[in-house]
Amino acid sequence: MIMGLVAPLKQGDQVPVSLTFEKAATISVSFEVQGMGAQAPGPLNHTATAAPPVKP
């Protein structure tokens, strides 16, 4: 759920989002708004962008 929107989202908009995790750091990402019925993006190589493990 996206909270705190001040205007409707339009196709092509870039939406900056902060993800806050209970036992890890907050990270900032950006999402591109797609049109209704748009195909999902293809698979990503998550190993290149993975965060370092959190120490217990």
PDB file with SEQRES, HELIX, SHEET and CRYST1 records, atoms N, CA, C and O in Angstrom:
SEQRES   1 A   56  MET ILE MET GLY LEU VAL ALA PRO LEU LYS GLN GLY ASP          
SEQRES   2 A   56  GLN VAL PRO VAL SER LEU THR PHE GLU LYS ALA ALA THR          
SEQRES   3 A   56  ILE SER VAL SER PHE GLU VAL GLN GLY MET GLY ALA GLN          
SEQRES   4 A   56  ALA PRO GLY PRO LEU ASN HIS THR ALA THR ALA ALA PRO          
SEQRES   5 A   56  PRO VAL LYS PRO                                              
HELIX    1 AA1 HIS A   46  ALA A   48  5                                   3    
SHEET    1 AA1 2 GLN A  14  LEU A  19  0                                        
SHEET    2 AA1 2 ILE A  27  GLU A  32 -1                                        
CRYST1    1.000    1.000    1.000  90.00  90.00  90.00 P 1           1          
ATOM      1  N   MET A   1       0.846  -1.165   0.000  1.00  0.00           N  
ATOM      2  CA  MET A   1       0.000   0.000   0.000  1.00  0.00           C  
ATOM      3  C   MET A   1       0.894   1.231   0.000  1.00  0.00           C  
ATOM      4  O   MET A   1       1.879   1.297   0.736  1.00  0.00           O  
ATOM      5  N   ILE A   2       0.547   2.192  -0.821  1.00  0.00           N  
ATOM      6  CA  ILE A   2       1.269   3.465  -0.842  1.00  0.00           C  
ATOM      7  C   ILE A   2       0.425   4.474  -0.075  1.00  0.00           C  
ATOM      8  O   ILE A   2      -0.743   4.701  -0.392  1.00  0.00           O  
ATOM      9  N   MET A   3       1.038   5.071   0.938  1.00  0.00           N  
ATOM     10  CA  MET A   3       0.318   6.031   1.772  1.00  0.00           C  
ATOM     11  C   MET A   3       0.894   7.423   1.566  1.00  0.00           C  
ATOM     12  O   MET A   3       2.072   7.564   1.238  1.00  0.00           O  
ATOM     13  N   GLY A   4       0.077   8.448   1.755  1.00  0.00           N  
ATOM     14  CA  GLY A   4       0.535   9.816   1.704  1.00  0.00           C  
ATOM     15  C   GLY A   4       0.602  10.416   0.310  1.00  0.00           C  
ATOM     16  O   GLY A   4       1.292  11.413   0.097  1.00  0.00           O  
ATOM     17  N   LEU A   5      -0.108   9.818  -0.644  1.00  0.00           N  
ATOM     18  CA  LEU A   5      -0.115  10.388  -1.992  1.00  0.00           C  
ATOM     19  C   LEU A   5      -0.822  11.741  -1.974  1.00  0.00           C  
ATOM     20  O   LEU A   5      -1.848  11.901  -1.313  1.00  0.00           O  
ATOM     21  N   VAL A   6      -0.278  12.703  -2.693  1.00  0.00           N  
ATOM     22  CA  VAL A   6      -0.896  14.024  -2.749  1.00  0.00           C  
ATOM     23  C   VAL A   6      -1.540  14.295  -4.106  1.00  0.00           C  
ATOM     24  O   VAL A   6      -2.201  15.319  -4.282  1.00  0.00           O  
ATOM     25  N   ALA A   7      -1.353  13.381  -5.074  1.00  0.00           N  
ATOM     26  CA  ALA A   7      -1.951  13.526  -6.404  1.00  0.00           C  
ATOM     27  C   ALA A   7      -2.107  12.135  -7.006  1.00  0.00           C  
ATOM     28  O   ALA A   7      -1.405  11.207  -6.605  1.00  0.00           O  
ATOM     29  N   PRO A   8      -3.023  11.980  -7.968  1.00  0.00           N  
ATOM     30  CA  PRO A   8      -3.169  10.671  -8.619  1.00  0.00           C  
ATOM     31  C   PRO A   8      -1.893  10.284  -9.372  1.00  0.00           C  
ATOM     32  O   PRO A   8      -1.156  11.145  -9.852  1.00  0.00           O  
ATOM     33  N   LEU A   9      -1.648   8.986  -9.465  1.00  0.00           N  
ATOM     34  CA  LEU A   9      -0.501   8.493 -10.216  1.00  0.00           C  
ATOM     35  C   LEU A   9      -0.861   8.418 -11.700  1.00  0.00           C  
ATOM     36  O   LEU A   9      -1.978   8.042 -12.058  1.00  0.00           O  
ATOM     37  N   LYS A  10       0.103   8.782 -12.564  1.00  0.00           N  
ATOM     38  CA  LYS A  10      -0.110   8.718 -14.007  1.00  0.00           C  
ATOM     39  C   LYS A  10       0.916   7.772 -14.607  1.00  0.00           C  
ATOM     40  O   LYS A  10       2.031   7.646 -14.101  1.00  0.00           O  
ATOM     41  N   GLN A  11       0.526   7.104 -15.694  1.00  0.00           N  
ATOM     42  CA  GLN A  11       1.440   6.211 -16.388  1.00  0.00           C  
ATOM     43  C   GLN A  11       2.707   6.975 -16.753  1.00  0.00           C  
ATOM     44  O   GLN A  11       2.644   8.086 -17.280  1.00  0.00           O  
ATOM     45  N   GLY A  12       3.858   6.368 -16.468  1.00  0.00           N  
ATOM     46  CA  GLY A  12       5.147   6.985 -16.753  1.00  0.00           C  
ATOM     47  C   GLY A  12       5.750   7.732 -15.579  1.00  0.00           C  
ATOM     48  O   GLY A  12       6.941   8.042 -15.596  1.00  0.00           O  
ATOM     49  N   ASP A  13       4.947   8.031 -14.551  1.00  0.00           N  
ATOM     50  CA  ASP A  13       5.480   8.705 -13.360  1.00  0.00           C  
ATOM     51  C   ASP A  13       6.525   7.818 -12.684  1.00  0.00           C  
ATOM     52  O   ASP A  13       6.429   6.591 -12.726  1.00  0.00           O  
ATOM     53  N   GLN A  14       7.515   8.444 -12.064  1.00  0.00           N  
ATOM     54  CA  GLN A  14       8.474   7.758 -11.208  1.00  0.00           C  
ATOM     55  C   GLN A  14       8.087   8.084  -9.768  1.00  0.00           C  
ATOM     56  O   GLN A  14       7.993   9.254  -9.397  1.00  0.00           O  
ATOM     57  N   VAL A  15       7.861   7.048  -8.956  1.00  0.00           N  
ATOM     58  CA  VAL A  15       7.410   7.240  -7.587  1.00  0.00           C  
ATOM     59  C   VAL A  15       8.529   6.824  -6.625  1.00  0.00           C  
ATOM     60  O   VAL A  15       8.856   5.641  -6.534  1.00  0.00           O  
ATOM     61  N   PRO A  16       9.118   7.792  -5.907  1.00  0.00           N  
ATOM     62  CA  PRO A  16      10.137   7.433  -4.922  1.00  0.00           C  
ATOM     63  C   PRO A  16       9.471   6.857  -3.670  1.00  0.00           C  
ATOM     64  O   PRO A  16       8.477   7.395  -3.182  1.00  0.00           O  
ATOM     65  N   VAL A  17      10.026   5.767  -3.163  1.00  0.00           N  
ATOM     66  CA  VAL A  17       9.438   5.071  -2.016  1.00  0.00           C  
ATOM     67  C   VAL A  17      10.548   4.708  -1.037  1.00  0.00           C  
ATOM     68  O   VAL A  17      11.633   4.298  -1.450  1.00  0.00           O  
ATOM     69  N   SER A  18      10.283   4.857   0.248  1.00  0.00           N  
ATOM     70  CA  SER A  18      11.199   4.388   1.286  1.00  0.00           C  
ATOM     71  C   SER A  18      10.603   3.134   1.905  1.00  0.00           C  
ATOM     72  O   SER A  18       9.458   3.134   2.359  1.00  0.00           O  
ATOM     73  N   LEU A  19      11.392   2.066   1.917  1.00  0.00           N  
ATOM     74  CA  LEU A  19      10.958   0.803   2.526  1.00  0.00           C  
ATOM     75  C   LEU A  19      11.651   0.692   3.875  1.00  0.00           C  
ATOM     76  O   LEU A  19      12.879   0.712   3.947  1.00  0.00           O  
ATOM     77  N   THR A  20      10.869   0.574   4.947  1.00  0.00           N  
ATOM     78  CA  THR A  20      11.405   0.496   6.298  1.00  0.00           C  
ATOM     79  C   THR A  20      11.186  -0.915   6.825  1.00  0.00           C  
ATOM     80  O   THR A  20      10.059  -1.409   6.868  1.00  0.00           O  
ATOM     81  N   PHE A  21      12.277  -1.551   7.225  1.00  0.00           N  
ATOM     82  CA  PHE A  21      12.222  -2.924   7.716  1.00  0.00           C  
ATOM     83  C   PHE A  21      12.458  -2.936   9.216  1.00  0.00           C  
ATOM     84  O   PHE A  21      13.238  -2.140   9.739  1.00  0.00           O  
ATOM     85  N   GLU A  22      11.784  -3.837   9.897  1.00  0.00           N  
ATOM     86  CA  GLU A  22      11.877  -3.901  11.349  1.00  0.00           C  
ATOM     87  C   GLU A  22      13.281  -4.222  11.826  1.00  0.00           C  
ATOM     88  O   GLU A  22      13.752  -3.637  12.802  1.00  0.00           O  
ATOM     89  N   LYS A  23      13.964  -5.156  11.144  1.00  0.00           N  
ATOM     90  CA  LYS A  23      15.285  -5.590  11.604  1.00  0.00           C  
ATOM     91  C   LYS A  23      16.369  -5.297  10.581  1.00  0.00           C  
ATOM     92  O   LYS A  23      17.362  -6.021  10.505  1.00  0.00           O  
ATOM     93  N   ALA A  24      16.192  -4.255   9.802  1.00  0.00           N  
ATOM     94  CA  ALA A  24      17.199  -3.872   8.811  1.00  0.00           C  
ATOM     95  C   ALA A  24      17.060  -2.381   8.531  1.00  0.00           C  
ATOM     96  O   ALA A  24      16.187  -1.705   9.076  1.00  0.00           O  
ATOM     97  N   ALA A  25      17.923  -1.896   7.686  1.00  0.00           N  
ATOM     98  CA  ALA A  25      17.929  -0.467   7.364  1.00  0.00           C  
ATOM     99  C   ALA A  25      16.743  -0.093   6.474  1.00  0.00           C  
ATOM    100  O   ALA A  25      16.095  -0.956   5.880  1.00  0.00           O  
ATOM    101  N   THR A  26      16.478   1.196   6.396  1.00  0.00           N  
ATOM    102  CA  THR A  26      15.499   1.729   5.457  1.00  0.00           C  
ATOM    103  C   THR A  26      16.207   1.923   4.125  1.00  0.00           C  
ATOM    104  O   THR A  26      17.334   2.417   4.088  1.00  0.00           O  
ATOM    105  N   ILE A  27      15.555   1.537   3.028  1.00  0.00           N  
ATOM    106  CA  ILE A  27      16.133   1.737   1.711  1.00  0.00           C  
ATOM    107  C   ILE A  27      15.179   2.566   0.858  1.00  0.00           C  
ATOM    108  O   ILE A  27      13.963   2.524   1.045  1.00  0.00           O  
ATOM    109  N   SER A  28      15.739   3.308  -0.066  1.00  0.00           N  
ATOM    110  CA  SER A  28      14.939   4.118  -0.981  1.00  0.00           C  
ATOM    111  C   SER A  28      14.989   3.501  -2.368  1.00  0.00           C  
ATOM    112  O   SER A  28      16.060   3.156  -2.867  1.00  0.00           O  
ATOM    113  N   VAL A  29      13.829   3.366  -2.983  1.00  0.00           N  
ATOM    114  CA  VAL A  29      13.714   2.831  -4.337  1.00  0.00           C  
ATOM    115  C   VAL A  29      12.765   3.715  -5.120  1.00  0.00           C  
ATOM    116  O   VAL A  29      12.068   4.553  -4.547  1.00  0.00           O  
ATOM    117  N   SER A  30      12.738   3.528  -6.432  1.00  0.00           N  
ATOM    118  CA  SER A  30      11.835   4.289  -7.274  1.00  0.00           C  
ATOM    119  C   SER A  30      11.083   3.307  -8.166  1.00  0.00           C  
ATOM    120  O   SER A  30      11.678   2.389  -8.730  1.00  0.00           O  
ATOM    121  N   PHE A  31       9.780   3.504  -8.288  1.00  0.00           N  
ATOM    122  CA  PHE A  31       8.945   2.658  -9.125  1.00  0.00           C  
ATOM    123  C   PHE A  31       8.393   3.474 -10.282  1.00  0.00           C  
ATOM    124  O   PHE A  31       8.049   4.645 -10.118  1.00  0.00           O  
ATOM    125  N   GLU A  32       8.308   2.850 -11.461  1.00  0.00           N  
ATOM    126  CA  GLU A  32       7.676   3.496 -12.604  1.00  0.00           C  
ATOM    127  C   GLU A  32       6.227   3.039 -12.670  1.00  0.00           C  
ATOM    128  O   GLU A  32       5.951   1.841 -12.613  1.00  0.00           O  
ATOM    129  N   VAL A  33       5.298   3.986 -12.791  1.00  0.00           N  
ATOM    130  CA  VAL A  33       3.874   3.667 -12.870  1.00  0.00           C  
ATOM    131  C   VAL A  33       3.584   3.128 -14.268  1.00  0.00           C  
ATOM    132  O   VAL A  33       3.896   3.769 -15.272  1.00  0.00           O  
ATOM    133  N   GLN A  34       2.988   1.951 -14.317  1.00  0.00           N  
ATOM    134  CA  GLN A  34       2.611   1.309 -15.572  1.00  0.00           C  
ATOM    135  C   GLN A  34       1.120   1.474 -15.806  1.00  0.00           C  
ATOM    136  O   GLN A  34       0.369   1.738 -14.867  1.00  0.00           O  
ATOM    137  N   GLY A  35       0.690   1.322 -17.041  1.00  0.00           N  
ATOM    138  CA  GLY A  35      -0.727   1.398 -17.370  1.00  0.00           C  
ATOM    139  C   GLY A  35      -1.465   0.152 -16.902  1.00  0.00           C  
ATOM    140  O   GLY A  35      -0.849  -0.884 -16.655  1.00  0.00           O  
ATOM    141  N   MET A  36      -2.777   0.252 -16.780  1.00  0.00           N  
ATOM    142  CA  MET A  36      -3.598  -0.899 -16.389  1.00  0.00           C  
ATOM    143  C   MET A  36      -3.381  -2.033 -17.381  1.00  0.00           C  
ATOM    144  O   MET A  36      -3.423  -1.816 -18.592  1.00  0.00           O  
ATOM    145  N   GLY A  37      -3.150  -3.230 -16.878  1.00  0.00           N  
ATOM    146  CA  GLY A  37      -2.962  -4.398 -17.730  1.00  0.00           C  
ATOM    147  C   GLY A  37      -1.565  -4.516 -18.310  1.00  0.00           C  
ATOM    148  O   GLY A  37      -1.324  -5.376 -19.157  1.00  0.00           O  
ATOM    149  N   ALA A  38      -0.635  -3.671 -17.875  1.00  0.00           N  
ATOM    150  CA  ALA A  38       0.737  -3.725 -18.392  1.00  0.00           C  
ATOM    151  C   ALA A  38       1.400  -5.022 -17.966  1.00  0.00           C  
ATOM    152  O   ALA A  38       1.096  -5.573 -16.908  1.00  0.00           O  
ATOM    153  N   GLN A  39       2.306  -5.503 -18.799  1.00  0.00           N  
ATOM    154  CA  GLN A  39       3.042  -6.719 -18.486  1.00  0.00           C  
ATOM    155  C   GLN A  39       4.031  -6.428 -17.363  1.00  0.00           C  
ATOM    156  O   GLN A  39       4.657  -5.368 -17.334  1.00  0.00           O  
ATOM    157  N   ALA A  40       4.165  -7.366 -16.448  1.00  0.00           N  
ATOM    158  CA  ALA A  40       5.108  -7.214 -15.342  1.00  0.00           C  
ATOM    159  C   ALA A  40       6.526  -7.193 -15.882  1.00  0.00           C  
ATOM    160  O   ALA A  40       6.802  -7.819 -16.905  1.00  0.00           O  
ATOM    161  N   PRO A  41       7.440  -6.479 -15.211  1.00  0.00           N  
ATOM    162  CA  PRO A  41       8.834  -6.472 -15.663  1.00  0.00           C  
ATOM    163  C   PRO A  41       9.437  -7.860 -15.585  1.00  0.00           C  
ATOM    164  O   PRO A  41       8.985  -8.701 -14.808  1.00  0.00           O  
ATOM    165  N   GLY A  42      10.448  -8.095 -16.385  1.00  0.00           N  
ATOM    166  CA  GLY A  42      11.118  -9.393 -16.409  1.00  0.00           C  
ATOM    167  C   GLY A  42      11.906  -9.641 -15.142  1.00  0.00           C  
ATOM    168  O   GLY A  42      11.992  -8.768 -14.279  1.00  0.00           O  
ATOM    169  N   PRO A  43      12.482 -10.826 -15.023  1.00  0.00           N  
ATOM    170  CA  PRO A  43      13.260 -11.159 -13.816  1.00  0.00           C  
ATOM    171  C   PRO A  43      14.478 -10.258 -13.685  1.00  0.00           C  
ATOM    172  O   PRO A  43      15.057  -9.819 -14.678  1.00  0.00           O  
ATOM    173  N   LEU A  44      14.850  -9.995 -12.446  1.00  0.00           N  
ATOM    174  CA  LEU A  44      16.010  -9.156 -12.150  1.00  0.00           C  
ATOM    175  C   LEU A  44      17.131  -9.998 -11.584  1.00  0.00           C  
ATOM    176  O   LEU A  44      16.899 -11.067 -11.018  1.00  0.00           O  
ATOM    177  N   ASN A  45      18.341  -9.512 -11.740  1.00  0.00           N  
ATOM    178  CA  ASN A  45      19.493 -10.155 -11.113  1.00  0.00           C  
ATOM    179  C   ASN A  45      19.672  -9.503  -9.746  1.00  0.00           C  
ATOM    180  O   ASN A  45      20.328  -8.468  -9.630  1.00  0.00           O  
ATOM    181  N   HIS A  46      19.097 -10.101  -8.721  1.00  0.00           N  
ATOM    182  CA  HIS A  46      19.112  -9.497  -7.376  1.00  0.00           C  
ATOM    183  C   HIS A  46      20.480  -9.602  -6.702  1.00  0.00           C  
ATOM    184  O   HIS A  46      20.732  -8.902  -5.722  1.00  0.00           O  
ATOM    185  N   THR A  47      21.355 -10.451  -7.201  1.00  0.00           N  
ATOM    186  CA  THR A  47      22.656 -10.601  -6.538  1.00  0.00           C  
ATOM    187  C   THR A  47      23.484  -9.343  -6.662  1.00  0.00           C  
ATOM    188  O   THR A  47      24.304  -9.061  -5.788  1.00  0.00           O  
ATOM    189  N   ALA A  48      23.294  -8.577  -7.727  1.00  0.00           N  
ATOM    190  CA  ALA A  48      24.105  -7.373  -7.934  1.00  0.00           C  
ATOM    191  C   ALA A  48      23.650  -6.229  -7.031  1.00  0.00           C  
ATOM    192  O   ALA A  48      24.434  -5.317  -6.768  1.00  0.00           O  
ATOM    193  N   THR A  49      22.399  -6.251  -6.547  1.00  0.00           N  
ATOM    194  CA  THR A  49      21.887  -5.140  -5.765  1.00  0.00           C  
ATOM    195  C   THR A  49      21.520  -5.547  -4.336  1.00  0.00           C  
ATOM    196  O   THR A  49      20.917  -4.762  -3.605  1.00  0.00           O  
ATOM    197  N   ALA A  50      21.874  -6.751  -3.944  1.00  0.00           N  
ATOM    198  CA  ALA A  50      21.488  -7.229  -2.619  1.00  0.00           C  
ATOM    199  C   ALA A  50      22.229  -6.466  -1.537  1.00  0.00           C  
ATOM    200  O   ALA A  50      23.413  -6.155  -1.670  1.00  0.00           O  
ATOM    201  N   ALA A  51      21.514  -6.171  -0.469  1.00  0.00           N  
ATOM    202  CA  ALA A  51      22.108  -5.484   0.680  1.00  0.00           C  
ATOM    203  C   ALA A  51      22.939  -6.489   1.480  1.00  0.00           C  
ATOM    204  O   ALA A  51      22.668  -7.689   1.430  1.00  0.00           O  
ATOM    205  N   PRO A  52      23.927  -6.024   2.204  1.00  0.00           N  
ATOM    206  CA  PRO A  52      24.704  -6.946   3.042  1.00  0.00           C  
ATOM    207  C   PRO A  52      23.819  -7.538   4.128  1.00  0.00           C  
ATOM    208  O   PRO A  52      22.862  -6.890   4.553  1.00  0.00           O  
ATOM    209  N   PRO A  53      24.110  -8.750   4.589  1.00  0.00           N  
ATOM    210  CA  PRO A  53      23.291  -9.365   5.632  1.00  0.00           C  
ATOM    211  C   PRO A  53      23.319  -8.559   6.917  1.00  0.00           C  
ATOM    212  O   PRO A  53      24.310  -7.907   7.245  1.00  0.00           O  
ATOM    213  N   VAL A  54      22.209  -8.619   7.635  1.00  0.00           N  
ATOM    214  CA  VAL A  54      22.082  -7.921   8.915  1.00  0.00           C  
ATOM    215  C   VAL A  54      22.633  -8.824  10.014  1.00  0.00           C  
ATOM    216  O   VAL A  54      22.288 -10.003  10.092  1.00  0.00           O  
ATOM    217  N   LYS A  55      23.493  -8.258  10.862  1.00  0.00           N  
ATOM    218  CA  LYS A  55      24.069  -9.035  11.964  1.00  0.00           C  
ATOM    219  C   LYS A  55      23.033  -9.152  13.073  1.00  0.00           C  
ATOM    220  O   LYS A  55      22.397  -8.163  13.436  1.00  0.00           O  
ATOM    221  N   PRO A  56      22.857 -10.374  13.622  1.00  0.00           N  
ATOM    222  CA  PRO A  56      21.864 -10.564  14.690  1.00  0.00           C  
ATOM    223  C   PRO A  56      22.220  -9.831  15.957  1.00  0.00           C  
ATOM    224  O   PRO A  56      21.480  -9.898  16.939  1.00  0.00           O  
TER     225      PRO A  56                                                      
END                                                                             
